[in-house]
Amino acid sequence: MISMDFWMQVLLLAVLFDIVFGEPHASIHPVVWMGKLVNLLVRRAPVHHRRLYGLFMVIFCIGIAVLVGLVITSAGTGLMGLIVAAFFLKSSFSIRMLLASALVIKRDLDEGRIEKVRGDLKTFVGRDTSDLNEHQSASAVIESTAESFVDGILSPLFYFLLFGLPGALACRMINTLDSMVGYKKEPFIDLGYASARLDDLANWLPSRLSLVFIFIASVFFGKPLDAIRTCIRDHNKTASPNSGWPMSAVSGALRVRLEKMGYHVLGDGYSNPEPFQIKRAVNIVGFSSFLVIAGVYVAGKVPLVWF
């Protein structure tokens, strides 16, 4: 059995990779490979029995992710094994890109480039951005940053702690499947059913744990008691059973009203967000991410936690 110390070295090196280098080139990015695998299976989807085929897609894709994780895990604890494991673990989470992207949009809002913001937001949020004003754009960025804290940071590291590299890669594959086919509209309503339900299940506990980290971060960068109050009141107002937890917690921590037109309002009664509050949201999510990394590292030193 590989020692826990080795896996904690993998964790720290993966975080260093993320901070220093950010995302690897698309040609060598494991998540891009995951997306190509999903696209290949989607193109081969039958006309009938699409829900059953969608279940096959989930089992097959997650099986590949777990197999890759097991192969890398079995490669040994030498320097090359450490680097390869850290590279693949880093691909399962993204801190630098998430926070940097939010700050770029804040800068553009500060400079009045609303058309550029609307264009950039198309790849940042799942909503029509063509008519968003400054407040709505700031709201979209804050919501997405908070939600991505769970999907893109907390969940993969949570499953890394529980199941090692195979767990982190499986979590990233689940999120990739959901983001590509987990829509409640054609042509994915049946094909993506299993992917969406599994994503809800995989993120159920991490999304609720996110309140703990956001609360602690809010002690330094926001209103911690308001984070709890707003989260308890508004977490079930979103279509997703999970995304409302981090989004409503950040809404309360910043005391801002977050609205997705025609879908939900979080923090009703607070003022509309201003661009400068994007930076505060980034501070909360950034510090929360640090707490997650520290928590995984400390927990990884406890003998009762095994990979």
Contacts in CASP RR format, 6 or more apart in sequence:
PFRMAT RR
TARGET T0000
AUTHOR 0000-0000-0000
METHOD contacts of the structure
MODEL  1
MISMDFWMQVLLLAVLFDIVFGEPHASIHPVVWMGKLVNLLVRRAPVHHR
RLYGLFMVIFCIGIAVLVGLVITSAGTGLMGLIVAAFFLKSSFSIRMLLA
SALVIKRDLDEGRIEKVRGDLKTFVGRDTSDLNEHQSASAVIESTAESFV
DGILSPLFYFLLFGLPGALACRMINTLDSMVGYKKEPFIDLGYASARLDD
LANWLPSRLSLVFIFIASVFFGKPLDAIRTCIRDHNKTASPNSGWPMSAV
SGALRVRLEKMGYHVLGDGYSNPEPFQIKRAVNIVGFSSFLVIAGVYVAG
KVPLVWF
1 306 0 8 1.000
1 307 0 8 1.000
2 73 0 8 1.000
2 76 0 8 1.000
2 77 0 8 1.000
2 307 0 8 1.000
3 77 0 8 1.000
4 300 0 8 1.000
4 301 0 8 1.000
4 303 0 8 1.000
4 305 0 8 1.000
4 307 0 8 1.000
6 77 0 8 1.000
6 82 0 8 1.000
7 164 0 8 1.000
7 300 0 8 1.000
7 307 0 8 1.000
8 297 0 8 1.000
8 300 0 8 1.000
8 301 0 8 1.000
9 82 0 8 1.000
10 82 0 8 1.000
10 85 0 8 1.000
10 86 0 8 1.000
10 89 0 8 1.000
10 165 0 8 1.000
11 86 0 8 1.000
11 89 0 8 1.000
11 157 0 8 1.000
11 160 0 8 1.000
11 293 0 8 1.000
11 296 0 8 1.000
11 297 0 8 1.000
12 297 0 8 1.000
13 82 0 8 1.000
13 83 0 8 1.000
13 86 0 8 1.000
14 86 0 8 1.000
14 87 0 8 1.000
14 89 0 8 1.000
14 90 0 8 1.000
14 93 0 8 1.000
15 90 0 8 1.000
15 95 0 8 1.000
15 293 0 8 1.000
16 86 0 8 1.000
17 86 0 8 1.000
17 87 0 8 1.000
17 90 0 8 1.000
18 90 0 8 1.000
18 93 0 8 1.000
18 94 0 8 1.000
18 95 0 8 1.000
18 96 0 8 1.000
19 95 0 8 1.000
19 96 0 8 1.000
22 94 0 8 1.000
22 96 0 8 1.000
22 97 0 8 1.000
23 29 0 8 1.000
23 94 0 8 1.000
23 96 0 8 1.000
23 97 0 8 1.000
24 87 0 8 1.000
24 90 0 8 1.000
24 91 0 8 1.000
26 32 0 8 1.000
29 91 0 8 1.000
30 68 0 8 1.000
30 88 0 8 1.000
30 91 0 8 1.000
30 92 0 8 1.000
30 169 0 8 1.000
30 172 0 8 1.000
31 91 0 8 1.000
31 92 0 8 1.000
31 172 0 8 1.000
31 176 0 8 1.000
34 61 0 8 1.000
34 65 0 8 1.000
34 172 0 8 1.000
34 173 0 8 1.000
34 176 0 8 1.000
35 176 0 8 1.000
35 180 0 8 1.000
37 61 0 8 1.000
37 64 0 8 1.000
38 57 0 8 1.000
38 61 0 8 1.000
38 176 0 8 1.000
38 177 0 8 1.000
38 180 0 8 1.000
38 181 0 8 1.000
39 180 0 8 1.000
41 57 0 8 1.000
41 60 0 8 1.000
41 61 0 8 1.000
42 57 0 8 1.000
42 180 0 8 1.000
42 181 0 8 1.000
42 191 0 8 1.000
45 53 0 8 1.000
45 54 0 8 1.000
45 57 0 8 1.000
45 191 0 8 1.000
46 53 0 8 1.000
50 190 0 8 1.000
50 191 0 8 1.000
51 190 0 8 1.000
51 191 0 8 1.000
51 192 0 8 1.000
51 193 0 8 1.000
51 194 0 8 1.000
53 191 0 8 1.000
54 181 0 8 1.000
54 190 0 8 1.000
54 191 0 8 1.000
54 192 0 8 1.000
54 193 0 8 1.000
54 194 0 8 1.000
54 195 0 8 1.000
55 194 0 8 1.000
57 177 0 8 1.000
57 181 0 8 1.000
57 191 0 8 1.000
57 192 0 8 1.000
57 194 0 8 1.000
57 195 0 8 1.000
58 174 0 8 1.000
58 177 0 8 1.000
58 194 0 8 1.000
58 195 0 8 1.000
58 198 0 8 1.000
61 173 0 8 1.000
61 176 0 8 1.000
61 177 0 8 1.000
62 170 0 8 1.000
62 173 0 8 1.000
62 174 0 8 1.000
63 170 0 8 1.000
64 173 0 8 1.000
65 166 0 8 1.000
65 169 0 8 1.000
65 170 0 8 1.000
65 172 0 8 1.000
65 173 0 8 1.000
66 166 0 8 1.000
66 167 0 8 1.000
66 169 0 8 1.000
66 170 0 8 1.000
68 88 0 8 1.000
68 166 0 8 1.000
68 169 0 8 1.000
69 88 0 8 1.000
69 165 0 8 1.000
69 166 0 8 1.000
69 167 0 8 1.000
69 169 0 8 1.000
70 166 0 8 1.000
72 81 0 8 1.000
72 84 0 8 1.000
72 85 0 8 1.000
72 88 0 8 1.000
72 165 0 8 1.000
73 85 0 8 1.000
73 164 0 8 1.000
73 165 0 8 1.000
73 166 0 8 1.000
73 307 0 8 1.000
75 81 0 8 1.000
75 84 0 8 1.000
75 85 0 8 1.000
85 165 0 8 1.000
88 165 0 8 1.000
88 169 0 8 1.000
89 160 0 8 1.000
89 165 0 8 1.000
89 168 0 8 1.000
91 169 0 8 1.000
91 172 0 8 1.000
92 152 0 8 1.000
92 156 0 8 1.000
92 157 0 8 1.000
92 160 0 8 1.000
92 168 0 8 1.000
92 169 0 8 1.000
92 171 0 8 1.000
92 172 0 8 1.000
93 152 0 8 1.000
93 153 0 8 1.000
93 156 0 8 1.000
93 157 0 8 1.000
93 168 0 8 1.000
93 172 0 8 1.000
94 152 0 8 1.000
94 153 0 8 1.000
95 153 0 8 1.000
95 286 0 8 1.000
95 289 0 8 1.000
98 145 0 8 1.000
98 148 0 8 1.000
98 149 0 8 1.000
98 152 0 8 1.000
98 153 0 8 1.000
98 285 0 8 1.000
99 145 0 8 1.000
99 282 0 8 1.000
99 285 0 8 1.000
99 286 0 8 1.000
101 120 0 8 1.000
101 124 0 8 1.000
102 141 0 8 1.000
102 142 0 8 1.000
102 144 0 8 1.000
102 145 0 8 1.000
102 278 0 8 1.000
102 281 0 8 1.000
102 282 0 8 1.000
103 278 0 8 1.000
103 279 0 8 1.000
103 282 0 8 1.000
104 120 0 8 1.000
105 117 0 8 1.000
105 120 0 8 1.000
105 121 0 8 1.000
105 124 0 8 1.000
105 137 0 8 1.000
105 141 0 8 1.000
105 278 0 8 1.000
106 138 0 8 1.000
106 141 0 8 1.000
106 275 0 8 1.000
106 276 0 8 1.000
106 278 0 8 1.000
106 279 0 8 1.000
106 282 0 8 1.000
108 114 0 8 1.000
108 116 0 8 1.000
108 117 0 8 1.000
108 120 0 8 1.000
109 117 0 8 1.000
109 134 0 8 1.000
109 137 0 8 1.000
109 138 0 8 1.000
109 275 0 8 1.000
109 278 0 8 1.000
110 275 0 8 1.000
110 276 0 8 1.000
112 134 0 8 1.000
114 132 0 8 1.000
114 133 0 8 1.000
114 134 0 8 1.000
114 137 0 8 1.000
117 132 0 8 1.000
117 137 0 8 1.000
118 129 0 8 1.000
118 130 0 8 1.000
118 132 0 8 1.000
118 137 0 8 1.000
119 129 0 8 1.000
121 129 0 8 1.000
121 132 0 8 1.000
121 137 0 8 1.000
121 140 0 8 1.000
121 141 0 8 1.000
122 129 0 8 1.000
124 140 0 8 1.000
124 141 0 8 1.000
124 144 0 8 1.000
125 140 0 8 1.000
125 141 0 8 1.000
125 143 0 8 1.000
125 144 0 8 1.000
127 140 0 8 1.000
127 260 0 8 1.000
127 261 0 8 1.000
127 263 0 8 1.000
129 137 0 8 1.000
129 140 0 8 1.000
132 140 0 8 1.000
134 274 0 8 1.000
134 275 0 8 1.000
135 272 0 8 1.000
135 273 0 8 1.000
135 274 0 8 1.000
136 259 0 8 1.000
136 261 0 8 1.000
138 272 0 8 1.000
138 273 0 8 1.000
138 274 0 8 1.000
138 275 0 8 1.000
138 277 0 8 1.000
138 278 0 8 1.000
139 256 0 8 1.000
139 257 0 8 1.000
139 258 0 8 1.000
139 259 0 8 1.000
139 260 0 8 1.000
139 272 0 8 1.000
139 273 0 8 1.000
140 260 0 8 1.000
141 278 0 8 1.000
141 281 0 8 1.000
142 247 0 8 1.000
142 250 0 8 1.000
142 251 0 8 1.000
142 254 0 8 1.000
142 256 0 8 1.000
142 258 0 8 1.000
142 273 0 8 1.000
142 277 0 8 1.000
142 278 0 8 1.000
142 281 0 8 1.000
143 247 0 8 1.000
143 258 0 8 1.000
143 260 0 8 1.000
143 266 0 8 1.000
145 250 0 8 1.000
145 278 0 8 1.000
145 281 0 8 1.000
145 282 0 8 1.000
145 285 0 8 1.000
146 214 0 8 1.000
146 246 0 8 1.000
146 247 0 8 1.000
146 249 0 8 1.000
146 250 0 8 1.000
146 251 0 8 1.000
146 281 0 8 1.000
146 285 0 8 1.000
147 243 0 8 1.000
147 244 0 8 1.000
147 246 0 8 1.000
147 247 0 8 1.000
148 285 0 8 1.000
149 210 0 8 1.000
149 214 0 8 1.000
149 246 0 8 1.000
149 285 0 8 1.000
149 288 0 8 1.000
149 289 0 8 1.000
150 203 0 8 1.000
150 206 0 8 1.000
150 207 0 8 1.000
150 210 0 8 1.000
150 242 0 8 1.000
150 243 0 8 1.000
150 245 0 8 1.000
150 246 0 8 1.000
151 175 0 8 1.000
151 203 0 8 1.000
152 175 0 8 1.000
153 285 0 8 1.000
153 289 0 8 1.000
153 292 0 8 1.000
154 206 0 8 1.000
154 209 0 8 1.000
154 210 0 8 1.000
154 213 0 8 1.000
154 288 0 8 1.000
154 289 0 8 1.000
154 292 0 8 1.000
155 171 0 8 1.000
155 175 0 8 1.000
155 202 0 8 1.000
155 203 0 8 1.000
155 206 0 8 1.000
156 167 0 8 1.000
156 168 0 8 1.000
156 171 0 8 1.000
156 172 0 8 1.000
156 175 0 8 1.000
157 168 0 8 1.000
157 292 0 8 1.000
157 293 0 8 1.000
157 296 0 8 1.000
158 171 0 8 1.000
158 205 0 8 1.000
158 206 0 8 1.000
158 209 0 8 1.000
158 292 0 8 1.000
158 296 0 8 1.000
159 167 0 8 1.000
159 168 0 8 1.000
159 170 0 8 1.000
159 171 0 8 1.000
159 202 0 8 1.000
160 167 0 8 1.000
160 168 0 8 1.000
160 296 0 8 1.000
161 296 0 8 1.000
161 299 0 8 1.000
161 300 0 8 1.000
161 305 0 8 1.000
162 305 0 8 1.000
163 170 0 8 1.000
163 307 0 8 1.000
164 307 0 8 1.000
171 202 0 8 1.000
174 195 0 8 1.000
174 198 0 8 1.000
174 199 0 8 1.000
174 202 0 8 1.000
175 199 0 8 1.000
175 202 0 8 1.000
177 192 0 8 1.000
177 195 0 8 1.000
177 198 0 8 1.000
177 199 0 8 1.000
178 195 0 8 1.000
178 196 0 8 1.000
178 198 0 8 1.000
178 199 0 8 1.000
180 195 0 8 1.000
181 188 0 8 1.000
181 191 0 8 1.000
181 192 0 8 1.000
181 195 0 8 1.000
182 188 0 8 1.000
182 192 0 8 1.000
182 193 0 8 1.000
182 195 0 8 1.000
182 196 0 8 1.000
182 199 0 8 1.000
183 189 0 8 1.000
183 192 0 8 1.000
183 196 0 8 1.000
184 196 0 8 1.000
200 240 0 8 1.000
200 241 0 8 1.000
200 242 0 8 1.000
203 242 0 8 1.000
204 241 0 8 1.000
204 242 0 8 1.000
206 242 0 8 1.000
207 242 0 8 1.000
207 243 0 8 1.000
207 244 0 8 1.000
207 245 0 8 1.000
207 246 0 8 1.000
208 245 0 8 1.000
210 245 0 8 1.000
210 246 0 8 1.000
210 249 0 8 1.000
210 288 0 8 1.000
211 227 0 8 1.000
211 228 0 8 1.000
211 231 0 8 1.000
211 245 0 8 1.000
211 246 0 8 1.000
211 249 0 8 1.000
213 288 0 8 1.000
213 291 0 8 1.000
213 292 0 8 1.000
214 227 0 8 1.000
214 231 0 8 1.000
214 246 0 8 1.000
214 249 0 8 1.000
214 250 0 8 1.000
214 253 0 8 1.000
214 284 0 8 1.000
214 288 0 8 1.000
215 224 0 8 1.000
215 227 0 8 1.000
215 228 0 8 1.000
215 249 0 8 1.000
216 224 0 8 1.000
216 287 0 8 1.000
216 288 0 8 1.000
216 291 0 8 1.000
217 253 0 8 1.000
217 283 0 8 1.000
217 284 0 8 1.000
217 285 0 8 1.000
217 286 0 8 1.000
217 287 0 8 1.000
217 288 0 8 1.000
217 291 0 8 1.000
218 224 0 8 1.000
218 226 0 8 1.000
218 227 0 8 1.000
218 249 0 8 1.000
218 253 0 8 1.000
218 284 0 8 1.000
220 283 0 8 1.000
220 287 0 8 1.000
221 253 0 8 1.000
221 280 0 8 1.000
221 283 0 8 1.000
221 284 0 8 1.000
221 287 0 8 1.000
222 253 0 8 1.000
222 254 0 8 1.000
222 280 0 8 1.000
222 284 0 8 1.000
223 252 0 8 1.000
223 253 0 8 1.000
223 254 0 8 1.000
223 255 0 8 1.000
224 253 0 8 1.000
226 252 0 8 1.000
226 253 0 8 1.000
226 255 0 8 1.000
227 249 0 8 1.000
227 250 0 8 1.000
227 252 0 8 1.000
227 253 0 8 1.000
228 249 0 8 1.000
229 252 0 8 1.000
230 248 0 8 1.000
230 249 0 8 1.000
230 251 0 8 1.000
230 252 0 8 1.000
230 266 0 8 1.000
230 267 0 8 1.000
231 244 0 8 1.000
231 245 0 8 1.000
231 248 0 8 1.000
231 249 0 8 1.000
231 252 0 8 1.000
233 248 0 8 1.000
233 267 0 8 1.000
234 244 0 8 1.000
234 248 0 8 1.000
234 251 0 8 1.000
234 266 0 8 1.000
234 267 0 8 1.000
234 268 0 8 1.000
235 244 0 8 1.000
235 245 0 8 1.000
235 248 0 8 1.000
235 249 0 8 1.000
236 244 0 8 1.000
237 244 0 8 1.000
237 248 0 8 1.000
237 264 0 8 1.000
237 265 0 8 1.000
237 266 0 8 1.000
238 244 0 8 1.000
238 247 0 8 1.000
238 263 0 8 1.000
238 264 0 8 1.000
238 266 0 8 1.000
239 263 0 8 1.000
239 264 0 8 1.000
244 266 0 8 1.000
247 258 0 8 1.000
247 266 0 8 1.000
248 258 0 8 1.000
248 266 0 8 1.000
248 267 0 8 1.000
250 258 0 8 1.000
250 281 0 8 1.000
250 284 0 8 1.000
250 285 0 8 1.000
251 257 0 8 1.000
251 258 0 8 1.000
251 266 0 8 1.000
251 267 0 8 1.000
251 270 0 8 1.000
252 267 0 8 1.000
252 270 0 8 1.000
253 284 0 8 1.000
254 270 0 8 1.000
254 273 0 8 1.000
254 277 0 8 1.000
254 280 0 8 1.000
254 281 0 8 1.000
254 284 0 8 1.000
255 270 0 8 1.000
255 271 0 8 1.000
256 267 0 8 1.000
256 270 0 8 1.000
256 271 0 8 1.000
256 272 0 8 1.000
256 273 0 8 1.000
256 277 0 8 1.000
257 265 0 8 1.000
257 266 0 8 1.000
257 267 0 8 1.000
257 268 0 8 1.000
257 269 0 8 1.000
257 270 0 8 1.000
257 271 0 8 1.000
257 272 0 8 1.000
257 273 0 8 1.000
258 265 0 8 1.000
258 266 0 8 1.000
258 267 0 8 1.000
258 273 0 8 1.000
259 265 0 8 1.000
259 266 0 8 1.000
299 305 0 8 1.000
END
